[in-house]
Amino acid sequence: MTITLPMCSIDFMDTSMSPEERAIAERITELKQELGSRLMILGHHYQRDSIVMHADFIGDSFMLSQMAADSNAEFIVFCGVHFMAESADILTDENQYGMLPNLRAGCSMADMATLPDVESAWTEILAETGLSDPINRVSPGEKPDDGKSYLIPVTYMNSSADLKDFVGRHGGIVCTSSNATGVLNWAFDRAGPNGAVLFFPDQHLGRNTGLSMGIEESVMPTWVPKIGSDKDLKGAKIILWHGFCSVHKRFTVEQVADFRERHPDGLVVVHPECTKETVEVSDANGSTQFIKNYVENLPSGSNVAIGTEINMVARLADSHPDKNIECLDDKICPCSTMYMIHPAYLMDVLEKLVEGEIPNQIIVSEDVQEGSLLALERMLSIKK
């Protein structure tokens, strides 16, 4: 993955900053200098500029976790949401400490799939389909040679550590929005001749990826927690969890049509967490890093509408003034949980680090790390 360096430089003469904001920014800079190489600040693409300006690296969630694991930094401050900091803790060593500026920064999509609900669904789906559980195989990461058909769990990176652990222990794998096709091929290989995949928590990424692979929507039923499937599970290829991103579901076919009416030569690129209808009428879809690269590679003068979080869209527009870049939904708000990472919280964490404390540490227990790491390592072993 390409390392993405911060696109915003600190300018304390920025007249848009209030005196309080400027003071906080200046203090964060002083604290960073004091902590030096012991500190690494990671910022997700969806963070506000006043956070990104202090980040050592910006990017998507898994890329940033890998950056943490590859570094020698003692303190990893993850300006993102809870599951991202958990992944960083899983991948880093015992001498590194991961933390969130605000412990309330979660992810509504990740919260739509809980371990008790997944365990209950797993039991019901196995009973209804007659598929086998890979947990009983000696080498669950290898292709089956026993003629059985298995149910293989696949969890999106946007999920809790205990779900990654569940997936790892049941012969499954983690995916990102950039490698979902390769991951599903891996899972189908191990599911056997008539096996299936349980994909959670985001139904739209699973459905859009399946459709792009030529899988019929009729064999991709949706599982609603505590209710069950909307279709017969016999013959299903991908069983989709009824989860979604509250930001990406806002982008619509009507918004695409409106943009094309105003810009007949315009291009539309969206995230695969959008609905299939929106993805189908767009020119391209992909991860946050894909969207960034797509826009950067467009010629000067291009008109492009983007279907993803507004902070990222605004930053791309500022970085490419030679192009007309707009958000598909002109009324969209920032991701509410990402927005919980305020500069004041970042400053507070750094103040405490300087004082010798380790605040807001995210710790994944060793037993949960074991299965989680297995699922992540399987993902790393395959190509996109």
Stockholm file with secondary structure:
# STOCKHOLM 1.0

chainA/1-384         MTITLPMCSIDFMDTSMSPEERAIAERITELKQELGSRLMILGHHYQRDSIVMHADFIGDSFMLSQMAADSNAEFIVFCGVHFMAESADILTDENQYGMLPNLRAGCSMADMATLPDVESAWTEILAETGLSDPINRVSPGEKPDDGKSYLIPVTYMNSSADLKDFVGRHGGIVCTSSNATGVLNWAFDRAGPNGAVLFFPDQHLGRNTGLSMGIEESVMPTWVPKIGSDKDLKGAKIILWHGFCSVHKRFTVEQVADFRERHPDGLVVVHPECTKETVEVSDANGSTQFIKNYVENLPSGSNVAIGTEINMVARLADSHPDKNIECLDDKICPCSTMYMIHPAYLMDVLEKLVEGEIPNQIIVSEDVQEGSLLALERMLSIKK
#=GR chainA/1-384 SS CCCBCCSCCCCTTCTTSCHHHHHHHHHHHHHHHHHGGGEEEEEETTSCHHHHTTCSEEECHHHHHHHHHHSCCSEEEEESCHHHHHHHHHHSCTTCEEECSCTTCCCTTGGGSCHHHHHHHHHHHHHHHCCBCGGGSSSTTSCCCSSCCBEEEEEESSSCHHHHHHHHHTTCEEECTTTHHHHHHHHHHHHCTTCEEEEESBHHHHHHHHHHTTCCGGGCCEEETTTEESSCCTTCSEEEESBCCTTGGGCCHHHHHHHHHHCTTCEEEECTTSCHHHHHTSSEECCHHHHHHHHHTSCTTCEEEEESCHHHHHHHHHHCTTSEEEESCTTCCCCTTGGGCCHHHHHHHHHHHHTTCCTTBCCCCHHHHHHHHHHHHHHHTSCC
#=GC SS_cons         CCCBCCSCCCCTTCTTSCHHHHHHHHHHHHHHHHHGGGEEEEEETTSCHHHHTTCSEEECHHHHHHHHHHSCCSEEEEESCHHHHHHHHHHSCTTCEEECSCTTCCCTTGGGSCHHHHHHHHHHHHHHHCCBCGGGSSSTTSCCCSSCCBEEEEEESSSCHHHHHHHHHTTCEEECTTTHHHHHHHHHHHHCTTCEEEEESBHHHHHHHHHHTTCCGGGCCEEETTTEESSCCTTCSEEEESBCCTTGGGCCHHHHHHHHHHCTTCEEEECTTSCHHHHHTSSEECCHHHHHHHHHTSCTTCEEEEESCHHHHHHHHHHCTTSEEEESCTTCCCCTTGGGCCHHHHHHHHHHHHTTCCTTBCCCCHHHHHHHHHHHHHHHTSCC
//
